[in-house]
Amino acid sequence: MLPQKIIIDTDPGQDDAVALLLALASPELSVEGVVTVAGNVPLDRTTYNARQVLELAGRTDVPLHAGAARPMRRDLVTAEHVHGPTGLDGPSLPVPTMPVRDKHGVDFLIESFRAATPGELSLVTLGPLTNIAMALVKAPDIAARIGRIVMIAGTRLEGGNITPAAAFNEYVDPEAADLVLRSGLPITMVPMDVTHRCLSTKARLDALRALGNRAAVAAAEMLSFSEAFDMQKYGWEAAPLHDPCAIAFLLRPDIFTGRKVHVGIELKGELTYGMSVVDWWRVTDRVPNVDFLHDIDAHAFYALLTQRLARLP
Amino acid sequence: MAERVIILTDPGQDQAAAILMMLGAPEVFEVLGLVATAGNIDLAHTLRNCLKLLELTGCTDIPVFAGCPRPIRRPLVMAEHVHGPTGLDGPDLPEPWMSADPRHGVRFIIETILANPPDTITIVSLSPLTNLAMALIEAPEITGRIRRVVAMAGAYFEVGNITPTAEFNVYVDPEAADIVLRAGLDLTLLPLDVTHKMLSTPQRLGAFAALGNRCGPALAEMLRFSEAFDLRKYGWEGAPLHGPCVPAYMMAPDIFSGRRINVSVETGSELTLGMTAADWWGITERPKNVFYVRDGDPVAYYHLLTHCVGRLP
């Protein structure tokens, strides 16, 4: 079977980095490009970090494009309090040398979807949805050509993380999230309800570290750094692992459960803006627009992650 | 000495259970009066239902007052789809012979609090908070004299019931809830997070029916009627039993657990109107204004409720 072609839109971030490594290590996926966005840290840092991760995986052949440096309508909010000042604190990675392509990430998305056969190329978003929202405004014709968007976004039963109501990615650019959710595109949303089940326990990080290859060891060091904030906040034995869940869904949809529901994004409420309003129980007449995942087999997920990262340098 | 309470209520079968529980525990609760509220059903029906319940229990010396027939700023939203056209469908209760006290419910709240020593009167709220909020506006001097307010209201981890993000009592009158939450009262909330753990399984309803008195079987019939909607909606083994969480918490706080946190109500946006943004993880600087109950022991809860109802005629 031919590999599934994807573009990854990301704001690394340690968990973004592990998601990139998982995708690059999986023969079922062909990563056609990486686009960066401002989110966990500013754009120059996320782009720098993406270069480091591609080099760590030995995949400097993957085209890397810098996307939007700011959300569509709001001031940028970042999360150095979780990810550290560089966004990729933890391992000591070399200064990257691979180039960033000249073309803006939004234009790369547009041209890639126009060049692809309709449906054959999908998008995975790990950060705020600014780039794809901008692309849909600039070139609405691409909507009919995008296979699917698998996004790390949303929360229902877990409440929010950056505010009591909102998850980080939609909080940073709620207008972009709203635009994408109203686009009519096939969307799979991987929310905090799923990612909070995937706790990076000591045993799981030790298993990665024990693989001994540089990518797996670096992944374990990254997650050991970033989990400190969440462990203190939640009082749990380990931290949630978010972004690799989106890649895992492409590889093993059978280890997830979910439901097709309506998801709207709150834009106006001061207390609640950026919140994903999920009509799980169908108490409204809103038409379902999202495959909203609800649960995951965390053991199978970590087994997959460990097995795949072993394939990298 | 029994706690002297005013009950704000819009029965509603689950509130009937709460009222029966309190009337069956006179050593804990001295019920000074019932203030009927518009909510689950219109005021004329909730008033009549209060009278029916007092006659059912033989507590006909307790006065009933009509409160406001509408929320402070919004048109009334009701829930006949859950509770039936009378709000108390299920058993065949006779039309009441008692009549309501002619004083307005808001006036009764104010006069009772001012006529008694400070910190001796507790407000038990099972309904939208309209009448308490109106009393606080009309007579701000009562604020510091109220012993405590214990209210069934809100949702965080369980999100919402009347909309994807709002619990009914808060949704019906979000401005009233906002006024009460900002008043500086000693306030405890029993939200859906805890009431959704208290499922009225067939075995638990059977225990009411088997009490052998008049009230137990009537309560079982009420709850069998009202649970039909939730059983269909959620597909659970029993329906959540909301109202009695309030008196049960007051009688046996040790079977519940919670945290002191900030809870704020969304009033500025349509999509998330009436949502209680609960800062469970302490990620904002908002002042702690509520003891928010998140969990409880359903076995102990139903045991206590059955015991109290069993002491009635």
Chai-1 contact restraints between the chains, C-beta under 6 A:
chainA,res_idxA,chainB,res_idxB,connection_type,confidence,min_distance_angstrom,max_distance_angstrom,comment,restraint_id
A,L157,B,F157,contact,1.0,0.0,6.0,A-B,restraint_1
A,G159,B,Y156,contact,1.0,0.0,6.0,A-B,restraint_2
A,P164,B,A277,contact,1.0,0.0,6.0,A-B,restraint_3
A,P164,B,A278,contact,1.0,0.0,6.0,A-B,restraint_4
A,P164,B,D279,contact,1.0,0.0,6.0,A-B,restraint_5
A,A165,B,A277,contact,1.0,0.0,6.0,A-B,restraint_6
A,K233,B,W281,contact,1.0,0.0,6.0,A-B,restraint_7
A,G264,B,L271,contact,1.0,0.0,6.0,A-B,restraint_8
A,E266,B,L271,contact,1.0,0.0,6.0,A-B,restraint_9
A,E266,B,T272,contact,1.0,0.0,6.0,A-B,restraint_10
A,K268,B,S269,contact,1.0,0.0,6.0,A-B,restraint_11
A,G269,B,E266,contact,1.0,0.0,6.0,A-B,restraint_12
A,G269,B,G268,contact,1.0,0.0,6.0,A-B,restraint_13
A,G269,B,S269,contact,1.0,0.0,6.0,A-B,restraint_14
A,G269,B,T272,contact,1.0,0.0,6.0,A-B,restraint_15
A,E270,B,G268,contact,1.0,0.0,6.0,A-B,restraint_16
A,L271,B,S264,contact,1.0,0.0,6.0,A-B,restraint_17
A,L271,B,E266,contact,1.0,0.0,6.0,A-B,restraint_18
A,L271,B,A277,contact,1.0,0.0,6.0,A-B,restraint_19
A,T272,B,E266,contact,1.0,0.0,6.0,A-B,restraint_20
A,T272,B,T272,contact,1.0,0.0,6.0,A-B,restraint_21
A,T272,B,M275,contact,1.0,0.0,6.0,A-B,restraint_22
A,V277,B,P164,contact,1.0,0.0,6.0,A-B,restraint_23
A,V277,B,T165,contact,1.0,0.0,6.0,A-B,restraint_24
A,V277,B,L271,contact,1.0,0.0,6.0,A-B,restraint_25
A,V278,B,P164,contact,1.0,0.0,6.0,A-B,restraint_26
A,D279,B,P164,contact,1.0,0.0,6.0,A-B,restraint_27
A,W281,B,K233,contact,1.0,0.0,6.0,A-B,restraint_28
